[in-house]
């Protein structure tokens, strides 16, 4: 998605979605990274938000979790000009972005906060890497120069910091802050360039799976995402995306259930529905765009922005921290400036 899902990672211990890696993701998940070096006048813009890794939530005070913010907030693709026709692998590059993200104070909250965020993405000798919200990932399948179908697979490490700090609701705060969870897993997917509007638009599918290794929620999170993006001109790019976040029983129990002690401390009713079985915890739709100040999306400064709408799944939406003092409707907004070296 332009899942702004992927937007940025925040500047403090509490990291957030991609260039907006939390815009990373806002989802700014807008465009998938595909054949970035296909011989074309306009190279496709890849996403920044990449959200999403699914279900990432954040830890420190400014660690806004955009890993489940779907992915991709649009950053310019590697430049094609002055290319070496003898080179086997796609060009080396690095892109950085910084901006701000407006997000709920926790997944399911109706209170908002503004966070700084940043994103880094690059490629070396055909291998790609990026920050995506509060996670770091490396694509182990090398990208060949000029290829139009790009297969992806690699490891991810993610920090989930939801409800670790910055909780604005008094009753939810009374339940106690959660501890930062460390998750590891993998991502896989495929992106194809040249499908509908031109030889340069992209459609992609991505699947991410994570497992808690820190003993916090002790469970797993997984998310399939589909996204589509197209350059409108040499200066402008637009992308859309959709994803579903699935969570294991332990995840729902840790973040959304309320036991008798928690009920007594907060005044919220006892709830055990989220931890009864694995389920779809969140559905997201994202929109993201980019505009090149340099006149070319492939190089220089690029303005990026996006929005993501998410709806909490029924078992999660019925939790008192969502139903009674929060909202099942979740919006994220972000914007910033990216630069590609």
N, C-alpha and C positions, 0 to 999 in steps of 0.2 A: 504494500500500500504505500501511499505516499505517507503511509502510516507515519507521518511526522514522527508514529508510532513510534523512526526512528529518529529522537531529535538530538538530544545532546547528553552530555554527561556534565553534571554540575561542577562548579569549581571548587566545592568543598568536599569534605569527606563524604557527604551525601551526594552521590553522583546521580545525574539524571539522563535521558534518551539521547545522542549523537549530535551533529552540529547543533544543532538544536538537538544533538544525539539525544537530546531529548528533543528539540525540534526534530531530534533524532529521534522519529518517529515520530514528534507528534505523530505523533505519529508521523510526521512529515515523511512518512514512508512513501512518498510518492513515486519514485522511479527506481526500478531495479537496476543493478549494475550488470550491464550486458556487454555485448561486443563493443567495448569502448573504443576500439581502434579500427573499426571497419572503415574502409576507405570511403568517406562521405564528407560533404561540405560541413555537416554539423554532427559532431559526435554526441551520442546520447548522454544525458545527465544521469548519474547514478544517485541512488538514494542515500540519505544521510541518516534518516531516522531508523532505519532498520530496526526497528523496534523492536521493540520491540522485542530482540529475544523475547519470547513470551514471558509474561509474568514477572518481569523484574521489578522489584520495588525498591526503594532506596533506603539507604542507611543514614548517613549523617544528617546534619541539619539541612544541608542544601543538596542532599543526595536524592534528587527526585528520580524515581525509577521510571525510566521510559523504556525499559527493555520490554515492557509489554505494551509499549506504545507502538506497536507495529513498526515497520521499519522504514526508514528512509526519508530523509528529508532532503533530498536533492542537493547534490554537490556536482560541480561540473566534471565531466569525464576527462580522461587524459587527452592531451592535445595530439592531433594527427600531423600537423604541419612539420616540415623538415624531418620527416620520418626516414628511417634507414630501411630500404627494401630488403636488405640482407638479414635483418634482425628476425630471429625466430619467435621470441616471446613479446608480448605487449609491452609498451613503453613503461619505464619506471616513472612513478610520480608520487606526490604526497599532497593531500588537500586538508586544509584546516578550516574550521568555522567556529563562530562564537555568536551568542545571541541571548535571548530571554525566553522563558517558557512560563505560561500561565496554566496551572494544573490544580486539580483537587488536592487537598492536604493529605488524603490517603485514598486508596481505591474504594469508592463508595461514598465519599464525603461530599457535602454540598457547600463546603467552605473552600476558598481558593487561596493560592499563594503564588508569588512571582519568584522565579528562580533563574540565576545565571546558568548558562550551559555552554559546553564546547564539544567539538567533534573532530576526530582525526581519521583519515582514511588514506591508504596508499597501496602501492604495488612495487615489488622488487623481484626482478628476474622471473616474472610470470605469476608469482605468489601474491595474493591480495590479503590485506589485513585492515581492520577497522575497529573503532570503539562504537558501540551501539547502545546508547543509554548507559546503563551501569555495567556493561559487559565488554569483553574484548574477544575478538574472534579472528581466526586465520583460515583462509581458504587454501586447502592443500592440493587442489587441482589447478594446475598452471593454465594460464590464459594465453593462447597463441595469438600472435599478431593477425588481425583481420578476421578472426572467426566470428560467426554470427550466432552460434548456439553455445552457451556457456554453462557447463555443469559445475556445481559447487558442492563441496563437502569439507568439513573441518571442525575443530574443537572450539568450544566457547567456555569462558569462565564468567560468571555473573554474580553481582552483589545485589541482594534484594533487601531494600531498606524501608519497606512500607510500615508505617506507624512506629518508626524508630525515633521520630522526633517531629516537631512542628505540627502536632495535632492541635487543632483549634477548638474542637468540640469538648466541653468540660466532661461530659459523661463518657465519651470514648477515651479521653485522657485518663479518667479514673480507672479504666480497665488495665492500665499500665502500658508502658512502651514495649514494643517487641524488640528482639535482638536482631542484629544484622545477620542475614543468612548468606552463606556462600554456596553457589550452585555451579556444577560443571555439567557439560553435556556436548551435544553436537548439533550442527545444522547441515542441511542438504537442500538442493534445489536446482532449478534450471531456468535460464533466461534466454529468450530468443529475440533477435533484432530483425525488424522488417516484417511486420505482420498485417497491418491494417491501413494506416494512413499514408505510409511512405516506407522507404527502405531504412528508416532510422528510428521508428517507434519500437517500443519494447514491451513484451509481456513476460511475466515471470511467476514462478511458483516456488515457495520456500517453506521448509518445515524445520522447526527448532524443538529440541527436547532437552530439558534440564533436570538434574537431580540434586537435592540438597545434601551437601557433604559436611555441613557444620552442625547438624543435630538440632536445628531450629524447628522448622516445620516437618523435617524428616520425610518429605514427600517429593513429588515431581510436578513439572509444568510442561506443557507442550502446546505448540501453536502452528497451524498451517496458515499461510498468507498467500494471496494472489494480488498482483499489482500490474498496472498498465501505465505507461508514460510515453509522451510524444513531444518532440520539439515543435513549437509553433512557428519558430523562425530561428535564425542564428542567435538571437538574443534571449528568446523566451522558451520556457519549458513548463509542461503541466502534467501531473500524475495523479492517479487515484489508486486506492487499495482497499482490501477487505480481509479480515482475519477473525479467527475464533481462538480463544485461549481456554485450554482444558487444564484442570487441576486435580491432583490426587486428594484422597480423603484427609490426609494429614495437613495439607495446605489449607483446606476449608476449616478444619478444626482449629488450627493455630491462629488464623487471621480473622475468621468470621463467626465462629461459635462463641457462646458465652456460658461459662459454668456458674454454679450457685454463688461462689465467692465473688466472681466478677459482677454478677447481678446485684449482690448486696452492696458492692462498692460503688457501682455506677447508677443504680436505679433502673437499668435496662433489664428486660425480661431474659430468662434463661433461654438459650437457643442451641440446638444441636443438629440442625438440618444440613448445614454446609459440610460437616465432616462425616456424614453417613455414607456417601459414596462419591467416586470420581465423577466429575461433571463439567459441562461447559460453564465457565465462570464469567466470561466476558466476550461480547461481540463488538467488533470495531469497523468503522468506515473512515477513510482518510482522504484528504485532498491536499496537495502541495504544489507549489510553483517556484520557479526561479527566473531571475532576470539579470542578464549580464551587463554590468556597468562598463565593462571593457568592450562590449559589442560582440563578444564571442563566448558562448557558454563553456568552451573548452579551456579557457585560460583567464587569468586575472581575477578581479573581484566580481562576485555574484551575490545579488540580494536573494534571500530565500525566505519562505514563509509557508505556513500551513495550518490546518485545523483537523482535529480528529474527534469523532463522536463515538462513544462506547456505551453499550447497554449491559448492565450487570445481569448474569444469568439468574434464573428463578431462585435457586437455593441460596445464592449469594445476595440477591436483591431482597430476600425475606429476612436476612440477618438484621437485628435491631440497629446495628451500626450503620446500616444502609436505609432500611425501611423507616425507622423511627426518627433518627437524627441525621440522616444523610440523604442520598438520592441515587436511584438506579441509573439515571442519565448522567453520563460523564463527558465533559468537554475539555479538550486541551487545545491551546493556541500557542503559536510560537513564531518567531522571526529572527533573522540575523544576517550576518555577512560571512561569506565563504571566500577563500582564496586558494587557487591551485598553483603549486610550484611546478 
